[in-house]
Amino acid sequence: MEAYLDNSATTRCTEGVRDIVVRLMMEDYGNPSSQHMKGVTAERYLREAREVLAGTLKVSEKEIFFTSGATESNNWALIGAATANRRSGMHLITTAIEHAAVLEPMRALEEQGFRVTYLPVDAKGHISLRDLEEALCEDTILVSMMYVNNEIGTIEPIAEAGKLIRAHNPRTLFHVDAVQAYGKMEIRPKKLGVDMLSVSAHKIHGPKGCGFLYVNEKVRLRPLLLGGGQQKGMRSGTDNVPGAAGLAQAAKEAYAQLSESTGHLLSLKAQMMDGLRRLSSGGLRIVIHSEEGEKSAPHIVSAAFPGVRSEVLLHALEERGIYVSAGSACTTNKKVPVSGVLKELHLPKELAESTLRFSFSRFTTEEEIDYCLDALGELLPVLTRYTRH
């Protein structure tokens, strides 16, 4: 049996996504910038994809810009907005547990003279709204915050943060990395006070190498990519029509089944956490980092297995056809480092070095969860014998 429990890293494409991507690569493969009928057909696919994606957020089609994925979307939102609005201020705010695709651009902006405040989090990964309020100042031009943490599943108070930011200064921009939230929950940027929002296709059963950035039409944003003037001159480069259409198809399927999928994911999460608790009560040491309820995403469980290094347990599970993660998968470093997110939670080193993430999709089954729990029950007593002293 195989159990793929690493859906926060990537997901398999659905058949609907596969079909439209293949059609656009093999049949309707025109360049949307071309003036002949194949180009016109390709442009129609792009227009329809924008309409679908805008509809999921209840925004205008002209506010959707296709990118190569969330890393580009985040970089563009932060660097493009900061450099375009630097005359209004040089202060930026983010959280200490953001993805590297936010933290690294922030550090690059610091090198350009911008001042960045990194908000701390509590033991479950939540920011303090009081800390945010105190950090906001006269020259704050941008706040960036992830909706759902990719490692531990924490849901940040986006709506409340948006209200605080607007009350302090309506011109301060609010960017949200929604990679782990989009397709899992209803998101309404305009109601939330969100000016820019990043999404990646391959987290919702779409193709890799495609995403989008929602940009409120009132936002001043400087392009990162210059060239042929595609996407109203805001993001040059030949349009990835198969990727955009595949992303739209994945989004359409995700939101058509949202209520059913959410219930399924919550059931799987409860099953996983109950199973881990039973293993722990049976004599194994297991520390669950994730929460249950509205403050935590339905598809992520993070847990530490003291006495076993995360990479050792990861590969032991892999030998049984069970695939999980240790920290974020978005790195080329194959050696598992201690997670920066777990460090910010102030976990003891023993727990940080023994943490695994289990993440589910609407295609994950109860049998896969049981298979993983059974494997953990067999492996952990053996592996803990080799604990380093």
C-alpha positions, 0 to 999 in steps of 0.5 A: 500500500502507498500513503501520500501524506505530503499534500502541503508540499505538492498534490497530484493533478486531477484528471480534469486538470490533466486533460486541459493541460494536455489539450493546450500543449498538443492541440490548442497550443497557440501563443495568445499574443499571436493574431491568428486563430490559434492565438485567439483561441489561446487568449480565450483560454486565458480570459476564461481562466481569469474569470474563474479565478476572479470568481473564486475570490469575488474580485475583478478579472483585471485584478488577476495576474498569472505568475510562475507560482507563489514564490514569484507572486510573493517576491513581486508583491513585496519588492514591487510594492515596496519600491513603488511606494518607498516615498510614502515610507520605508517600514515593512511588517511581516511575521517570524514564521513566514515562508522563505519566499517572503522572508528572503525578499524582506531581507533583500529589501532590508539591504536596500534600506527598508526597515522590517519588523518581524512579529513573534508568535505564540506557542501555537504560531499565532501572532498577537494583534496587539504586537501588530498594532504597536508595530504599525507606524506612520511610515509603514507601507506594507504588511505581509502575513501568511493565511495558513502556516505551511508547517504547523497549519496555524490560521492567522487572524487575517480579517482582524489584522486587515481591520487594524491596518485600515484603521491605522492607515488606509494607504498601508498595503496588506499582502497575504500568502494564501498558498495553504488556504486557497482552495481549502476555505472561502477567501474574500480579499476585499472584505478582509482588507487584503490588497494582494494575495498569492496562490500556487496551482500545485497545492490544489491539484493543479500543474507546477510552475503556475500561480497568480497574484491578486492585486487590487486595482488601486495598488501601485506595484512595480513590475519585476519582469520587463519585456513584451508587455504581456498582462498589461505590461505588469508581468512580461513573458509568454503566457503559460496558457496550459498552466493558467487553464490547469490552475483555473480547472483545479480551482473550479473543482476545489470550490465546487466541492469545498464543503464536502472536502472540508468535512473530509479533511477535518475527519482525517485530521481528527483520525490522525490526531486521535491515533497519535494520542492513542500511540502516546498513551500506549507508552510512546512519546508523541507531542502534537503541535497542531490545534483542532478547531477554527484556528488551525487548517483542516489538512495539516497535522504536525507532531514530534516523536522525541527520541527519533530524528525526523529524517530517520523516521521520514525515511523509515516510513518511506520504505513502507510507501508512506510519504511525509515531510520534515519542515518545508519542502521548498528547498534544494537542501536534501539534508533536513535542517531544524525548521525556522518555524519550530524555532520561533515556537521556542520548542526544545531542540529535541522536539524540533529535531523530531518533528514531522508534518502529515498533510492531506488532500480530498483524495486521502483515505481513512485507510491511508491514515490507519496504515500510517498510524500502524506503521508508526506504532511498529517503527517507533519502539524500534527506532527509539532504542537508538536514541543518542544520549 
